[in-house]
Structure formats: structure tokens, C-alpha cells
Amino acid sequence: MQFSIRAVLTQTEAILKSLPAIVQENGIDALIIDIVQFYAELGALQLGMPYVHVSTGVHHDYSGYTPLCLYGWPHETTPAALARNREGVAKWANLLESINGGIKAHAESLGLKIDWNDLSSTLSPFASITQVPRTFDFEGSHWPSQFDHTGPFHNGKGREKVDFPWERLTGEPLIYASMGTILNGQVDVFRTIVAAVAKTKNLQLVLSIGDQVDPKQIGPVPNNAIIAKRVPQLELLKQTTVCITHAGLNTVLESLAQGVPQLAIPITYDQPGVAARIAHQKTGAVTSLAGLTADHLAFILEEVLTNPAYRENARKLQKAIIEANGLSVAADLIEESLGTGKKVNAAA
């Protein structure tokens, strides 16, 4: 995590140095900033520009009312849980403090007065939008007035066309598995998934392994298993019975948009927080990467397959996502917050 955040802050420093010229040359009037591009909003503050924050991952709740998304803790309201949440925020603040020296120096050189002890101090006063549906998130009424849950931003357009052997689908219940596009180089995890699905009869597996692994490295697989570096995920999910996932927010939201329950194996970043929400809303089951075995994974997969509550809850989320129309609402909220659009009501 520290390595990744240091890389992000290096990017932010480059953004802050190049932003004034880019804004001037292109006549930019406002900025939309991903919340995980930490401190990029300092560029907007320097230029006196309006800016909106958007969370493509899970939003960061620094209040302590709910667990910060970097942790897989359950949502609880006991004094002990709230103290745990605040301690988690403090640890995260200390991590940022240990590596944000370059950002601080840049801000000071510009005369920007920033409360570095308050992680929410530079949150956009105009709008902060998350694609996490309200019905998938932890409960809470503590959010600032400019914060909105909209629902997923994806609509399937603009994706690269991926060839897939659709003729190889057998009609058996389909298990789709993907460990994402970034941290997907662990061959042992893919082998465990293949072995776990093979232990349950009359299932077909489609496993997306990304570009870091050669399919041959996985070894022998059942004849009806399809191993591919890339797959058309949205189209596959429409035929999927259970999605085995690293709990990346986009994959989970795309699963929920199709009413597909999940079996989550979170790794890092906001994935523990996504997995905690899966467990909280009972749209699937969660297990740990540590000590993962084929027998254990097969046991959990059988639970998700046979317990109808998981699919029922996933379908409730599907209905909420459809009704929320998150992408359009997010666009309308941005326009409204910048004074260019009509007033909207977000309730995903």
C-alpha cells in the first residue's frame, strides 16, 4: 500500500506542476478529480477553479462512523468499533504523512493553507460522488451535504471488443472468475480456483487471468473450463451463476447489475472494504487469500450456489441499480454542482 500511494503522490506532483499550463491552453473551466489521486485538488485551489470529486473505487470515510474502505472490518456502531474505525483512519493518515513531503512543499511554495491533519479538508465543496449504490453501502446519515451515492458509472460503451469462444459454453451453471487487471499474477490462486470448481460437479468455469500469466502455467484443467487472458466480462456476467472475484468494485458492481452473487477473495486497496459490504448486504460470501485451499473454496462456492438468499439479495441490488441510473445521475449532479444543470435527486 505504501509503495502504491508513493507512486500516486509522485503522479500528483507532476499533475500539480503541469496543470496551470494545461488549463490555460485548453480553456478548462472546472476539474473532475478521482478521489484516489490524492491532493490533486490542490491544483484547483491554486487556480481558484471549481472542482468535483468522484470515487471510482469505494469512497473514503474519514469520520470513523464506518470502517475506512482499506479495512475489511464489519460495520458496527459499538463504542469499541467506532474507536477501531478512528484508529484505522489515524493509521492511514500517518501513512500519508510519511510520504507526502513533496506535496506539502509544493503547497507551501504556492502559499496554500492546508489543514494536513484533516483528511477531509480539501474535499470538494461542490460535489463528491461515489458509484457505490446507497443500498450496497454501510448505513449512515453522517455524510456531508455535497456527498452523493449514485450507483455504477459503467454502461458498456467504449470497451475494446474481445473475441470469446461462445460455442464452448455447455449450458451448465457458469462460474466466472477474475482477479482483476492489476494484481492478477498469482498463479497459485488461479490453480486453486480451477481445482475448487472442479470439485463441484456439473459446473463450467470461465477464468480470466489477465496479461501477467500464461494459461499454460495453470496446468491441467477440466475440458469444459475456459481459460483466457481477456474476456467480454459484461456479456459473460449475463450468463453467470456465481462470480469469483478479488472484490474489485467495478467487477462487483457489474455482477450486481446482472443480479449475480459473488464469492470474494479481497487482496488490497479498497477490496477489503468492498468485500465487507458484500458480507454486510449478503450478496455473496467472503474468504481470505491467506491459506486459501481448493477444499475451502469449494465449500464456500457450494454455499453461495445453494443458499438462495445470496441471489435474492443480489437481485434486489440489481433492481436498485437499474432504478438509480447512476451514470446519468452522476453527470447531472456534476452539472448541477457547477451551476450548469437542473437539480437532481440521487438515491441509489
N, C-alpha and C positions, 0 to 999 in steps of 0.2 A: 504494500500500500504506500509506504513512504517513497519507494522508488517511482511509482506511478505518479504520485502527486508532485514530486520534484520535476518530473517531465512536463506535467501540466503547467506548473508555475513557470517553467522555462518558456513554454509556448506563450503564456500570458505576458511575460516580459517583452517578448518580441511583438505581440499584438499592441501593447501599450506604446511602444516606440514607433510603430508603423501606422497606427490608427489615424492620427491627425491628418497626415497627407492623404490617406485613402478616403477619408470623409470629405476632405476639401475637393479632391479630384473628381469624385463621383457624385457630389451634391447630396450626400446622405443626410436625412433629417432625423432618424431615430435608429436605435440598435435593438436587436433581439439577441439575447445572450443566454447560452446554455448555462445553467446554474453550476455545472461541474467545471466550467472554465473559470476557476476561482480567481476573483479580483479583476476580471476583465472589465467589470463595470467602472473601474477607476478611470478608464479611458473616456467613458461617457461623462463622468463627473468632471474630468479635466476640461472637456469641450463644452460643458453646460448643455448636454444633449439629453432628451428623454430616452429611457431605455426600459425594456421589458425583460423579465427573467422567465425562462422556460425550462422545465425539468423533463428531459427526455428519459432520464433514469428516475429513480424514486427521489422525491423532494427531500431536502434536509430539514428536519425539525429540530431546531436548537433549543426549544423551550423546555425540554425534559418531560413534557406531558406524554409523549410517546417515544419509544426507543429510536435513536438515530438509525438510519437505514443501513449503516455499516455493520450493525449487530443483528444477530438472529433471535433476539430476545422476544418473548411473547409480550403482548400489550396488557399491562396490569396497572391498576390505579392505587395499589397499596403504598404506604409511605416508603417501604423498602424498595419497591420497584421504581418509584419516582426518583429516589436517591441514586439508584443504579443508573437510571437514564441520564441524570445530571452528571454523574461521574464519567459516563461514556462520552458525553459532549465535551467535558473537560479534557479527556484524553485526546480526542480529535483536535481540539483547539491547540493543545500542546504540540501535536504533530505538525500542524500548520505553522505554528510559531517557530518551530525549529528549522524550517526551510523556506520561510517567506522573506528573508532578509533583502533579497533583490527587489521584491515588490515594495517593501517598506521604503527602501532608499529612493526608489523612483517616485513614490507618492510624496515623500518629503521634499524631493527636488522640485516638485511642482507646487508645493505649498498646500497640498491636500491634507485636511484634518480628518483622520480616520480613527474611530474607536476600535483598535485592533482587538480589544478584549471582548467585544460584542460581535459575534459572527454574523448577526443579522443586521448590522448597522448599515451595510451598503445594499441591502435587498431593495429591489426596485420599488419606489413609492407609487408607481403607475399600475403595474400588474405583475404577479408571479403566478405562473400557470404550470400545473402538472398534468401529465397524461394518465396518471393513476386515477381510475374511477373512484368517486367518493364511496361507492358501495363495496369497493375492494380494499379501501384504506382502513386503518385503525380509526375508531370513533374519537371525536374530539371537537370541541367548539372554541378552541383557543387560537385558531388561525387568524392572522391579520386580515383586515378588510379587503386588501388588494389580492389576496390569495384565492385561487380557484382550482377545483378539480374539474377537468373537462371530460376525460376519457381518452382513449388511444388516438394518436395523431396519424396512424397509418391508413392508407386507402388502397395500397397495392399498385398504384401507378408509378411508373418510372423505374421499376425494378428490371434488372437485367434478365433476359429470357434464359431459362436454364432447361436444357434437354433432360428428360427423365423417361425411363422405360416403363411407361404406364401399363404396357401389356403384361408386365411381370407381376402385377398385383393380383393376388389369388382370390380376393373376396373374404379372406379370413379377417378377424379383428386385427386392425393395424396398430402397431406400436411405432410411433415416430420418435426418434431420439436425436437430440442435438445438444452439444455442449458449447454452442456459441461460435463466434468467429474470431475471438481473441485468445482466450485461454483454453485452447482445444488440442493441445499437443500431447496429452497424457494417454498413451496407447493402452495402458493397463485399464483405464476407465472404460474405454471402448470395448475391450475384450470382456470386461465384467458385464457390461450391458448386453453384449451378444449372448454370453453364457446364461445370464438371468432370463432373458426372453426365451431362449431355447428350452429352459426347464419347464416352461408352461406350454402345454400342447395347444395346437390349433390357433397359433398366433403368427402373424407375419411382422417382421421388423424392417423398417427403413431407418438407416443410421447415416446421418450427415456428419462427416468427420473434418471438414474444412481442408485447408491447404497445407497444414503442417505435418500431416501423416499420410503415408502411402497405404492404400487399402490392403496391400499385401502384408503389411506389418501386423495386422489384426489376426491373421492366421485363418484356420478353417472356420467357416460359418455355415449355418444351415442353407440348404438350397433355396429356400424361399426368402432368405434375408437379402436385402438390397443395401449395399454399402456404396456411398458416393461422396465425393468431396463437396459437392453443392447440390441442393435440391430446390424445387419450387415450393417453399415452405407453406405459403398461404394456401395453395391448391391442395397440398398434401393434408393439411390440417382439416380440410373439409371432409376427409375420409378417415380421419384418425380416431381411434378409440381412447388411447391414453398417450400423452406426450411426456416423455422422459426428458428433462431439461435441467440446465445449470441454474435455472431461476433468473435468467436474464429477463428484464422487464418486457422487452419487445416480444420475445417468444411467448412469455406467459400471457401477455395481453392478446396476442394473436390466437393463442389457444382458447382463451376465454371468449373471444369474439366468435369462435366457432362452437362454443359450449363443450370444449374438450377438457376433461380433468387432467391434472398434472401429477407427475412424480418428480419432485425437485431434489437436485443434488447441488446446492449452492457452493461456490468456490470463494469468491471475494467481491470487492467493491460493494455495490448495493444489493447483490444477490442474496445475502442472508436476510436483508430486510424484505425483499420480495417473497422469499420462502416463508418468513414469519407471517406474512399476510395470507399466503396460501393456506397455512395451517390455521390461522385465525378465522378465515372465511370458509374453511373446509371445502375448498375447491380441488383438493388433492392432498397428497401425503409428502412428507419431507424426511430426508435422511441425510447423513453426514458423509462427506467424501473420505474422512478418516476411517480406516478399517473397513471400507466398503467391500463386500463379497458378493458373489453371484447368488448364493443361497439367500442372503439377507435381502438383496434387491428383488429377487424373485418373490419372496414373501410379501414385500410391500406392494409390488406390482399386482399380485393376486388380490390384495386388499382393495386397491383402487379399482380393479376390474370388477369385483363382485359386490362392493358396497355402493348401492345406488345413490347415496347421499352426495357423493363427490360429483357425479354427473349432474344431479339435480341442482346443486349449488352453482356449478359451472354454467348451467343453462340460465339460471337466474341472473348471473353476471352478464351472460350473452345478451339477454333482453335489455338489461340496463345500459350496456354499451351501445346497442343499436339505437335505443331511445335518446341517449345522450348526444350522439352525433358529434363526438369530441373534436374532430379536426375543424369542422366548420365553426363550432362554438369557440375554439381557441383563436381562430382567425378573427372572429367578430370581437372577442374580448380585447385582442391586441389593438384593433382599430378603434374600439370604443375608448380604451385607456389613453390612446394618443389623440383623442378628440376628433377622429375621422369617421366614426361609425355609430350605429344605433346601440342603445343599451340592451344588453343581453343578460340572461339568467342561466348560470351554469349549475347543473345538478345531475352529475353522473352517478 
